[in-house]
Amino acid sequence: MIFLMSQVEADRHQVKPGIVQCISPYLNPAHVLAPPRGWLEALVRGEFSWHFFRLRYKSLLRKRFRADPERFFALLDASGNVHPLVLTCHCLSDPCHREIARDFLENLRLQPPYCRRSEMREAVFAAMATRTARGGITAHG
């Protein structure tokens, strides 16, 4: 599950840092989901329409995914655990790039690369559990 909130809300509600991913280009510019700072500034100045920003940002996310899918898979893995993944940024109003990032991740979760990876991981964990139940793996070797 992936939730969205501003960084201010996350701080106010004291959301645990392990489940919060700040995707602000101002607060965390190296994050794989952070858009370039200049793009948001151009959007605020009215130089970009929201539609244009959305298309450009989705294209950037696809490019980053092709370059390093594991960073995206790690976010998806985190969002499937007991605690939800919370995407935050500095934006205080809608629309916000967090929505685009969440939609991108949720769509990616349904795609073959992640599905195959998840199935392979589940098979490995099942095999390990079977071996452990049979006494094939111990803490000492």
C-alpha positions in Angstrom: 0.0 0.0 0.0 1.3 3.5 -0.8 0.0 6.6 0.9 0.7 10.2 0.1 1.2 13.2 2.4 3.2 16.4 2.7 6.4 16.3 4.6 4.8 18.6 7.2 1.9 16.1 7.7 4.4 13.2 8.1 6.4 15.2 10.7 3.2 16.2 12.5 1.9 12.6 12.7 5.4 11.4 13.5 5.4 8.8 10.7 8.3 6.3 11.2 11.3 7.2 9.0 11.6 3.7 7.7 8.3 3.8 5.9 8.6 7.4 4.7 10.2 8.2 1.3 10.6 12.0 0.8 10.5 12.6 -3.0 11.0 16.3 -2.9 13.7 17.7 -5.2 14.4 20.3 -2.5 14.7 17.9 0.4 15.9 14.7 -1.3 17.0 15.5 -4.9 18.8 12.2 -5.3 15.7 10.1 -4.7 14.7 8.1 -7.8 11.2 9.6 -7.7 12.3 13.2 -7.2 11.6 15.3 -10.3 14.1 18.0 -11.3 13.7 21.1 -9.1 13.5 23.3 -12.2 10.5 21.5 -13.5 8.5 22.2 -10.4 9.6 25.8 -10.4 8.6 26.2 -14.0 5.2 24.6 -13.2 4.7 27.1 -10.3 5.7 30.0 -12.6 3.1 28.8 -15.2 5.8 27.9 -17.8 4.6 24.3 -17.8 1.0 23.1 -17.7 0.2 20.3 -15.3 -0.5 18.0 -18.3 2.9 18.7 -19.8 4.6 18.2 -16.4 2.8 14.9 -15.9 3.9 13.6 -19.3 7.5 14.7 -18.9 7.7 13.3 -15.3 6.3 9.9 -16.3 8.8 9.8 -19.2 11.6 10.5 -16.7 10.4 7.8 -14.3 10.3 5.3 -17.2 13.9 6.3 -18.2 15.1 6.0 -14.6 13.4 2.6 -14.3 15.1 1.3 -17.4 18.5 2.5 -16.0 18.0 1.0 -12.5 14.9 -1.1 -11.9 16.1 -2.4 -8.5 15.6 1.0 -6.9 12.0 0.9 -8.0 11.6 -2.7 -7.0 12.9 -1.9 -3.5 10.2 0.7 -3.1 7.5 -1.8 -4.2 8.9 -4.4 -1.8 8.7 -1.8 1.0 5.1 -1.0 0.1 4.1 -4.6 0.3 5.1 -5.1 3.9 3.1 -4.8 7.1 3.6 -1.0 7.1 2.5 1.1 4.1 5.0 3.1 2.2 4.4 6.9 2.6 5.6 9.2 -0.2 6.1 12.8 1.0 7.3 16.0 -0.5 7.2 19.8 0.2 4.1 20.4 -2.0 1.3 21.6 0.2 -1.5 21.7 -2.5 -2.8 19.5 -5.3 -2.0 18.5 -7.9 1.3 17.0 -6.7 4.0 14.8 -8.3 3.5 12.3 -5.4 0.3 11.2 -7.2 2.1 10.5 -10.4 4.9 8.6 -8.6 2.4 6.5 -6.7 0.5 5.7 -9.9 3.7 4.8 -11.6 4.7 2.4 -8.8 1.3 0.8 -8.6 1.3 0.2 -12.3 4.8 -1.1 -12.2 3.7 -3.6 -9.5 1.3 -5.2 -12.1 3.9 -5.5 -14.9 5.8 -8.7 -15.8 9.3 -7.6 -14.6 8.1 -7.1 -11.0 5.6 -10.0 -11.1 8.3 -12.4 -12.2 10.7 -11.1 -9.6 8.1 -11.4 -6.9 7.2 -15.0 -8.0 10.9 -16.0 -8.0 11.4 -14.6 -4.5 8.4 -16.4 -3.2 9.6 -19.6 -4.7 13.1 -19.2 -3.1 11.5 -18.4 0.3 9.2 -21.4 0.0 12.1 -23.7 -0.8 14.1 -22.3 2.1 11.1 -22.8 4.5 10.8 -26.4 3.3 14.4 -27.1 3.8 14.3 -25.5 7.3 11.3 -27.5 8.2 13.1 -30.7 7.2 16.2 -29.7 9.2 18.3 -28.9 6.1 19.3 -25.5 7.2 20.5 -24.7 10.7 21.8 -21.6 12.4 25.2 -23.2 12.5 25.5 -24.1 8.8 
